[in-house]
Amino acid sequence: MTGPVLIFVSTSPGEQRTALLRNDRLEAAFIERPARPDGIGDLHVGRLAARAPAMAGAFVALAGGETGFLPDSEGARGRTEGEWLRVAITRAAQGGKGPRLALRPPPEPVTGPLRLLARGPDAPLRLAAQYPDAPLRADSAATVARLRAALGAARVTLSPTPAFDDALEGEFEELSGPDVALPGGGRLRIHPTPALVAIDVDAGTQAGSRDAGAHLALNRAALAEVARQIRLRHLAGAILVDMAGLPMARRKALLPAMQEAAGADPDLRVVGVTGLGLIELQRRRVLPPLHEVLGHPPSALTRGLAALRRGLRQAAARPGARLVLTAQPAICAALRDWPGALQDFATQAGPLSLRPDPLCPPGQEDIHAE
């Protein structure tokens, strides 16, 4: 797909969200929390802790008590236990497992201690490198200054209003939930599990119809959105797609359409159709899936950071007001424990008092003037 590409960066207390739009359509989405970066591209001095021949690699100790895995194919072959190595993180940690590493040999041998040498680029910088002609628009002066230092002043604009308009906010809100509306009344239902991701195509208003051609057209149209949602949500590993109301022969006939839809994503592979008629996909994991970042359902921290984001808009409309956040105790505790979030809010809008309320329903967190 061709067309103008724009990158928008929304910065709020404790969080940075980045969107890439092509022809006004969301094509890439990132939610990052600078206090706990995903680590992709970080450069470390590590120490080979243990060889793992059965896994064709080695475990490498990193600063902060973390352990990463260095495959033989990425530089572990021929290395010995206790050896100091310069390594980069190529895949984020997942499910209790440490990050995947690749050797980055320096001109001279490295020695300890364990340390982080450099942070990798965040989402705006990665997208800027991938789309060198795309302009960036951010709503934080500090973010603009940082991006201009890396990319040049002409390419980065400070937005006088929030970088995300209501439509883009709505799309990011949809990414935090399991349901995605489809044209014609259908929907996708996305359910991550520890073993795989299940995606169900719901025919909606066409359910029960005897028009086989309409069912086929609905499923064919749904496949493009399946591939898009996999990409937007950074889903990975085994993915099974249950098409709506089709016999086995017709499900197999959809494989070419699924392969076409997956062609824009180099990490996504179409495996085939299972014995139960499910389309089987596999996607290489690089970044944490959004459901791990946000929680599934959204975590107390996710709800708290969203409340701070909304509160900034309210504070802008009532400068100087003393603000209070009423929320469940777990949300208040998560904000207190998250480095920098409340301090960032105070810098932009003044101090915020937290009022824990066990009766406050999730999603009804409220920042108001006292």
C-alpha positions as CSV (number, residue, x, y, z in Angstrom):
1,M,0.0,0.0,0.0
2,T,1.3,3.4,-0.9
3,G,0.4,6.9,0.2
4,P,1.4,9.6,2.6
5,V,2.8,8.4,6.0
6,L,2.6,10.4,9.2
7,I,4.0,9.6,12.6
8,F,2.3,10.9,15.8
9,V,3.8,10.8,19.2
10,S,1.6,11.3,22.3
11,T,3.5,11.7,25.6
12,S,1.7,11.5,28.9
13,P,2.8,10.8,32.5
14,G,4.5,7.4,32.6
15,E,3.7,6.5,29.0
16,Q,4.6,7.2,25.3
17,R,2.2,6.2,22.5
18,T,3.2,6.2,18.9
19,A,1.0,5.9,15.8
20,L,1.9,5.5,12.2
21,L,-0.8,6.5,9.8
22,R,-0.9,5.8,6.0
23,N,-3.7,7.5,4.1
24,D,-5.2,8.4,7.5
25,R,-5.4,4.7,8.4
26,L,-3.6,3.3,11.5
27,E,-0.9,0.9,10.3
28,A,1.4,0.7,13.4
29,A,0.8,1.3,17.1
30,F,3.2,1.3,20.0
31,I,2.7,1.8,23.7
32,E,5.9,2.3,25.7
33,R,6.6,3.0,29.3
34,P,10.0,4.7,29.6
35,A,10.5,3.6,33.2
36,R,10.4,-0.1,32.0
37,P,11.7,0.0,28.4
38,D,11.3,-3.1,26.2
39,G,15.1,-3.1,25.7
40,I,15.1,-3.8,21.9
41,G,18.4,-2.6,20.6
42,D,20.0,-2.1,24.0
43,L,23.7,-2.7,24.0
44,H,25.2,-4.5,27.0
45,V,28.4,-5.8,28.4
46,G,27.4,-9.3,29.6
47,R,29.2,-12.4,30.9
48,L,28.6,-15.9,29.5
49,A,27.1,-17.7,32.5
50,A,26.4,-21.2,31.2
51,R,26.5,-23.1,27.9
52,A,23.3,-24.7,26.8
53,P,24.2,-27.3,24.1
54,A,20.7,-28.8,24.0
55,M,19.3,-25.4,23.2
56,A,22.1,-24.5,20.7
57,G,23.2,-21.4,22.7
58,A,24.3,-19.9,26.0
59,F,22.9,-17.9,28.9
60,V,24.5,-14.5,29.4
61,A,24.2,-12.5,32.6
62,L,23.3,-8.9,32.1
63,A,23.2,-5.8,34.4
64,G,20.3,-5.6,36.8
65,G,20.2,-9.3,37.5
66,E,18.7,-10.2,34.1
67,T,19.8,-13.2,32.1
68,G,19.5,-13.3,28.3
69,F,19.9,-16.1,25.8
70,L,22.5,-16.0,23.0
71,P,22.0,-18.5,20.3
72,D,24.9,-20.2,18.7
73,S,23.8,-18.7,15.4
74,E,24.1,-15.2,16.9
75,G,27.6,-15.6,18.3
76,A,27.6,-18.1,21.2
77,R,29.3,-20.8,19.2
78,G,33.0,-21.1,20.4
79,R,32.5,-18.9,23.4
80,T,33.4,-20.1,26.9
81,E,31.8,-19.7,30.3
82,G,33.0,-16.6,32.1
83,E,33.8,-14.8,28.9
84,W,32.9,-11.1,28.7
85,L,30.8,-10.2,25.6
86,R,29.2,-7.2,24.1
87,V,25.7,-8.1,23.1
88,A,22.5,-6.4,21.9
89,I,18.9,-7.3,22.7
90,T,17.1,-8.5,19.6
91,R,13.9,-9.8,21.2
92,A,12.1,-8.6,24.4
93,A,11.8,-10.8,27.4
94,Q,8.6,-12.9,27.5
95,G,6.7,-15.2,29.8
96,G,9.4,-15.3,32.5
97,K,12.1,-15.9,29.9
98,G,14.9,-13.4,29.4
99,P,15.6,-11.4,26.3
100,R,17.1,-12.9,23.1
101,L,20.6,-11.6,22.3
102,A,23.0,-11.2,19.4
103,L,26.8,-10.7,19.7
104,R,28.1,-7.3,18.7
105,P,31.9,-7.7,18.8
106,P,33.8,-4.5,19.6
107,P,37.2,-3.6,18.0
108,E,38.9,-4.4,21.4
109,P,38.1,-7.1,23.9
110,V,35.6,-6.0,26.7
111,T,35.8,-6.6,30.4
112,G,33.5,-6.3,33.3
113,P,31.6,-5.1,35.2
114,L,28.2,-6.0,33.8
115,R,26.7,-2.8,32.4
116,L,24.3,-1.2,30.0
117,L,26.3,0.6,27.3
118,A,23.5,2.3,25.3
119,R,19.7,2.3,25.0
120,G,18.2,1.2,21.7
121,P,15.9,3.5,19.7
122,D,12.3,3.9,20.9
123,A,9.3,3.5,18.6
124,P,9.4,7.0,17.1
125,L,13.1,6.6,16.1
126,R,12.5,3.1,14.8
127,L,9.6,4.3,12.6
128,A,11.6,7.3,11.5
129,A,14.4,5.1,10.3
130,Q,11.9,2.7,8.5
131,Y,10.1,5.6,6.9
132,P,12.8,8.3,6.2
133,D,10.4,10.7,4.5
134,A,7.7,10.6,7.1
135,P,7.2,13.8,9.3
136,L,6.7,13.4,13.0
137,R,4.3,15.4,15.2
138,A,4.6,15.3,19.0
139,D,2.7,17.1,21.8
140,S,5.6,17.3,24.3
141,A,8.3,19.9,24.0
142,A,10.8,17.6,25.6
143,T,10.0,14.8,23.2
144,V,10.3,17.2,20.2
145,A,13.7,18.4,21.4
146,R,14.9,14.8,21.8
147,L,13.6,13.8,18.3
148,R,15.0,16.9,16.6
149,A,18.4,16.2,18.1
150,A,18.3,12.8,16.4
151,L,16.4,13.6,13.2
152,G,16.8,17.3,12.5
153,A,14.5,20.2,13.3
154,A,12.7,20.3,10.0
155,R,11.2,16.8,10.3
156,V,9.7,17.1,13.8
157,T,6.8,19.4,14.7
158,L,5.4,20.4,18.1
159,S,1.6,20.0,18.1
160,P,-0.3,22.8,19.9
161,T,-3.0,20.2,20.7
162,P,-2.8,16.6,21.8
163,A,-1.1,14.6,19.1
164,F,-3.9,12.0,19.1
165,D,-7.3,13.3,18.0
166,D,-10.5,11.6,19.2
167,A,-10.5,9.1,16.4
168,L,-7.0,7.9,17.1
169,E,-7.7,7.8,20.8
170,G,-10.6,5.6,20.0
171,E,-8.5,3.2,17.9
172,F,-5.9,2.9,20.7
173,E,-8.8,2.2,23.1
174,E,-10.0,-0.6,20.8
175,L,-6.5,-2.1,20.8
176,S,-6.8,-2.6,24.6
177,G,-9.9,-4.8,24.2
178,P,-10.8,-8.2,22.6
179,D,-13.3,-7.0,20.0
180,V,-12.8,-5.4,16.6
181,A,-15.7,-4.2,14.5
182,L,-15.8,-5.3,10.9
183,P,-17.7,-3.6,8.0
184,G,-21.1,-5.1,7.5
185,G,-21.8,-5.8,11.1
186,G,-19.3,-8.6,11.8
187,R,-16.5,-8.5,14.3
188,L,-13.2,-10.2,15.4
189,R,-12.8,-11.5,18.9
190,I,-9.2,-11.8,19.9
191,H,-8.2,-14.0,22.9
192,P,-4.6,-14.4,23.9
193,T,-3.7,-17.5,26.0
194,P,-0.4,-18.7,27.4
195,A,-0.1,-21.2,24.6
196,L,-1.5,-19.3,21.6
197,V,-3.7,-16.5,20.4
198,A,-7.3,-17.5,19.2
199,I,-9.1,-15.1,16.8
200,D,-12.7,-15.8,16.0
201,V,-14.5,-14.2,13.1
202,D,-18.1,-13.5,14.1
203,A,-20.5,-13.0,11.2
204,G,-22.7,-10.7,13.2
205,T,-25.8,-9.8,11.3
206,Q,-25.0,-12.4,8.6
207,A,-25.0,-15.2,11.1
208,G,-27.6,-17.8,10.0
209,S,-27.7,-16.6,6.5
210,R,-27.9,-19.3,3.8
211,D,-26.0,-17.1,1.3
212,A,-22.7,-19.0,1.0
213,G,-21.2,-16.4,-1.2
214,A,-21.9,-13.7,1.4
215,H,-20.2,-15.8,4.1
216,L,-17.2,-16.3,1.8
217,A,-17.0,-12.5,1.1
218,L,-17.2,-11.7,4.8
219,N,-14.4,-14.0,5.7
220,R,-12.2,-12.8,2.8
221,A,-12.7,-9.2,3.9
222,A,-12.0,-10.2,7.6
223,L,-8.6,-11.7,6.7
224,A,-7.1,-8.3,5.9
225,E,-8.2,-7.0,9.3
226,V,-6.9,-10.2,11.0
227,A,-3.4,-9.5,9.6
228,R,-3.7,-5.8,10.5
229,Q,-4.7,-6.5,14.1
230,I,-1.9,-9.0,14.5
231,R,0.5,-6.4,13.4
232,L,-1.0,-3.5,15.5
233,R,-1.2,-5.6,18.6
234,H,2.3,-7.2,18.1
235,L,0.8,-10.7,18.5
236,A,3.3,-13.5,18.2
237,G,3.8,-17.2,18.4
238,A,1.0,-19.6,17.4
239,I,-2.2,-17.9,16.1
240,L,-5.4,-19.8,15.2
241,V,-8.2,-18.1,13.2
242,D,-11.7,-19.6,13.2
243,M,-13.6,-18.3,10.1
244,A,-17.3,-17.8,10.3
245,G,-19.8,-20.4,9.0
246,L,-17.8,-22.1,6.2
247,P,-17.3,-25.8,5.5
248,M,-13.8,-27.2,5.3
249,A,-13.4,-27.0,1.5
250,R,-14.2,-23.3,1.5
251,R,-11.9,-22.6,4.4
252,K,-9.0,-24.0,2.5
253,A,-10.0,-21.8,-0.4
254,L,-9.3,-18.8,1.8
255,L,-5.6,-19.6,2.2
256,P,-4.4,-17.5,-0.8
257,A,-6.3,-14.5,0.6
258,M,-4.7,-15.0,4.0
259,Q,-1.2,-15.3,2.4
260,E,-1.8,-12.1,0.5
261,A,-3.0,-10.3,3.7
262,A,0.1,-11.6,5.6
263,G,2.5,-10.5,2.8
264,A,3.0,-7.0,4.3
265,D,4.3,-8.4,7.5
266,P,7.7,-10.1,7.2
267,D,7.4,-11.7,10.6
268,L,4.0,-13.4,9.8
269,R,3.9,-16.9,8.2
270,V,0.8,-18.8,7.1
271,V,1.2,-22.4,8.1
272,G,-2.0,-23.9,6.7
273,V,-5.4,-25.2,7.8
274,T,-5.7,-27.5,10.8
275,G,-7.8,-30.7,10.9
276,L,-10.5,-28.6,12.7
277,G,-10.6,-26.1,9.9
278,L,-8.7,-23.3,11.7
279,I,-6.2,-21.2,9.8
280,E,-2.9,-21.6,11.5
281,L,-0.4,-18.7,11.6
282,Q,2.9,-18.2,13.2
283,R,4.6,-14.8,13.9
284,R,8.1,-14.2,15.2
285,R,8.1,-12.3,18.5
286,V,10.3,-9.2,18.7
287,L,8.3,-6.7,20.9
288,P,6.0,-7.5,23.8
289,P,2.4,-7.9,22.6
290,L,0.1,-5.0,23.7
291,H,-1.9,-7.3,25.9
292,E,1.2,-8.0,27.9
293,V,2.0,-4.2,28.2
294,L,-1.6,-3.2,29.1
295,G,-2.7,-6.4,30.9
296,H,-5.6,-8.6,29.9
297,P,-8.0,-7.2,31.0
298,P,-6.3,-3.8,31.5
299,S,-4.2,-3.7,34.6
300,A,-4.4,-1.3,37.5
301,L,-1.4,0.5,36.2
302,T,-2.9,0.8,32.7
303,R,-6.1,2.3,34.1
304,G,-4.2,4.7,36.3
305,L,-2.0,6.0,33.5
306,A,-5.1,6.5,31.4
307,A,-6.6,8.5,34.2
308,L,-3.5,10.7,34.4
309,R,-3.7,11.2,30.6
310,R,-7.4,12.3,30.8
311,G,-6.6,14.4,33.9
312,L,-4.0,16.5,32.0
313,R,-6.8,17.6,29.6
314,Q,-9.0,18.5,32.5
315,A,-6.2,20.4,34.2
316,A,-5.5,22.4,31.1
317,A,-9.2,23.6,31.2
318,R,-8.9,24.6,34.9
319,P,-5.4,25.9,35.5
320,G,-4.5,26.3,39.2
321,A,-7.2,23.9,40.5
322,R,-6.3,21.4,43.2
323,L,-6.8,18.0,41.6
324,V,-7.9,14.7,43.2
325,L,-7.9,11.2,41.6
326,T,-10.6,8.9,42.9
327,A,-9.9,5.3,42.0
328,Q,-9.7,1.8,43.4
329,P,-6.9,1.3,46.0
330,A,-5.0,-1.0,43.6
331,I,-4.9,1.8,41.0
332,C,-3.6,4.4,43.5
333,A,-0.9,2.0,44.7
334,A,0.2,1.2,41.1
335,L,0.6,4.9,40.4
336,R,2.6,5.5,43.6
337,D,4.9,2.6,42.7
338,W,5.4,3.5,39.0
339,P,8.6,5.6,38.7
340,G,8.0,9.2,37.5
341,A,4.3,9.1,36.6
342,L,3.0,11.2,39.5
343,Q,6.0,13.5,39.3
344,D,5.4,14.0,35.6
345,F,1.8,14.9,36.2
346,A,2.7,17.4,39.0
347,T,5.2,19.1,36.7
348,Q,2.6,19.7,34.1
349,A,-0.5,20.2,36.1
350,G,0.4,20.6,39.8
351,P,0.2,18.1,42.6
352,L,-2.4,15.4,42.4
353,S,-4.0,13.9,45.6
354,L,-4.9,10.2,45.5
355,R,-8.2,9.2,47.1
356,P,-8.6,5.4,47.2
357,D,-12.2,4.2,46.9
358,P,-12.9,0.5,47.0
359,L,-16.4,1.2,45.5
360,C,-15.1,3.0,42.4
361,P,-15.8,0.7,39.4
362,P,-12.9,-0.1,37.1
363,G,-12.9,2.3,34.2
364,Q,-14.6,5.0,36.2
365,E,-11.4,6.6,37.6
366,D,-12.0,10.3,37.9
367,I,-9.7,13.3,38.3
368,H,-11.6,16.3,39.5
369,A,-11.0,19.7,41.2
370,E,-11.3,19.6,45.0
